[in-house]
Each structure stands twice: as structure tokens, then as C-alpha cells.
Amino acid sequence: MRIGNSNLPMLIKMNKSLAIILALLLCVQIAIAQPVEKYGQLSVKGTQLVDKEGNAVVLRGVSYGWHNWWPRFYNAETVKWLKTDWHCSVVRAAMGIDPYGSYTTEPAKAIMLTQAVVDAAIAEGIYVIVDWHSHATHTREAVDFFSQMAKKYGKCPNIIWEIFNEPVAQPWPELKSYADSVIRAIRQFDPNNVILVGSSHWDQDIHLPAEDPIAGFSNIMYTVHFYAHTHKQWLRDRSDEAIKKGIPIFVSECAGVEASGDGSIDFEEWQAWIDWCEANKISWVVWSVSDKDEGCAFLLPSASSYGEWTDSDLTLTGKDTRERIIKYNK
């Protein structure tokens, strides 16, 4: 096309418009890609997770499966893929504690794989939950582990500590005593990062800490775990009552299937839960980055260990989770 003087105003206007569009796209990309840069040091104000400016924050992301069973995904490449392609603002390293091959029998391997995810999350500018993935109480071991990790990572604003994944039948006074010991160990080296505390019956007994919360520490939140096909309105009602009593909630594990981890997605209840989390500005993390033959696994056995997954590598849950996180983190 021949460019004459009469065309210059139009071209300048087009170039300005293009520049504005590109700038807006860049801002959106930065907001998605660098949540730690955007939100900074997280803290708890009342019942709300807040950013460095005191504004409400909702983190949305995924949990890795047990490190001892799916170690092949515990690497920097999958973390980068989950940030860039799935738009996760948080990932959760589920360090298995009890089964053979986990922390109690192979601690060095457990720490190495957990740190691989933590280091990658820090490099990618997203938040990372260090999850003591156990159903039994191991106070001495937990104090030792979290002391080491807090000493190493306590100054990194990316870190969220989850000190007991899913207690089962332990009474709340026992769990409260355990939490007190582990929180003290963390706070020796890390005075600021958020700590997540679980309750009995796989984190459904949120009413117990609501009646008798942990005192003497700041930036403490309590976990609720739900599997939408099993846990329905009754658990949302129980959680609502806890919030009314001043309990800050973080959903560090959830899925749309049955509590067993299997079965089909209950799309109606799954959406009801997501709507509830969004309405209450509660962070949610979906289970799990694994290739297990069950309903809640994201990946098929054909999936690469290093990300770069296509739709043909994803299960229905994997596709659904990716779509939801992209939608709500846009």
C-alpha cells in the first residue's frame, strides 16, 4: 500500500491503539504470571487472606499427588507449566509422611522432591504450600522438618505452611497441642508466612477450632477439604458458622468427585462449592497432579513428567480444573 501524508493520522491512531492493547495484554500477563510480585507478603486480617496492602486475596491452583507415589511430576518444568499454561497462582507440594517410601522411611528423598517444587515456585513467582501430608500425628518429626524448612525458606513470601494435611480421629485438644508445638518451631525462623491448621475427620470438623481456636499467634488459617460429590451443603453451612465466629478458612484440597477420590464429577455441587469459595473470598486448591486411575487425577499415564500437556494427556478432571483456574484467575 502506498503511504501518503493523508494516511499518516490514521496510521498513528492505529499504532497508538495497538500499543494500548499490547500494554493491557502485558499487564494481564504479568498479573497472572507473577502473583507474588503483585500480592507480596500475605497475611491474615480477620477471616480474610490479604496482600501486602491489606486487600483480600484468593489464590487458585493445584496440589501435587503424594510425592512418594508420583515423584516424576515433582520438578521445575511442571511448576512452570502449571503457572504459564494453567495460570495457577499457587501449587501444593504434598509430601507423604506415613506410607513406605515417604518421609518417615526416606526423609532425604522427600525433602529433595519437596524443595524442587518450592524452589521452582519461588523462581516462577507463585505461592507454594509445603504440605505435611499425613493422617497420623508425628509431632517430633514435624517439628524437626518445619524447623529446617522455615530456617531455609522463612524469608520467602512465597511460602505457606500446611502443618497437618488431614487428621482423622484425633480430638481437637490433641491437634491443638500438636499445632502449638509446630507453629512455635516455624515462628523461630519465620515470623510472617501463613500457617494452615487442619481439623479432625479429614478437615471437616471446622466447628471444633471455631469453638476453641489457637491463641497467641498471628497469620493462622484453618483448612477445610471437600470432595463435592460427598460433601455438600452441610459442610458449607458448618463452614459459614465457623466464619461467623471469626475463623479464617483456606481450602487447601478439593475436587468435584467422591471423597474416595474416585467417581464422576458432580458438576452441580462442584460449581456450588466454587461459587461459595469465590463469594467468601476463600482460596481453593484442587487435587491432584497425578496419573492414578481415579476420578480426581488430572493426568493420563501417557502424560509427560515435565508438563507440556495437551488435551489428550488430561482426564476430564484435568481439563475441567485447568479451565476453571484459567477462568477465575484471569
Order of alpha helices (4+ residues) and beta strands (2+ residues): alpha-alpha-beta-beta-beta-alpha-beta-alpha-beta-alpha-beta-alpha-beta-alpha-alpha-beta-alpha-beta-alpha-beta-alpha
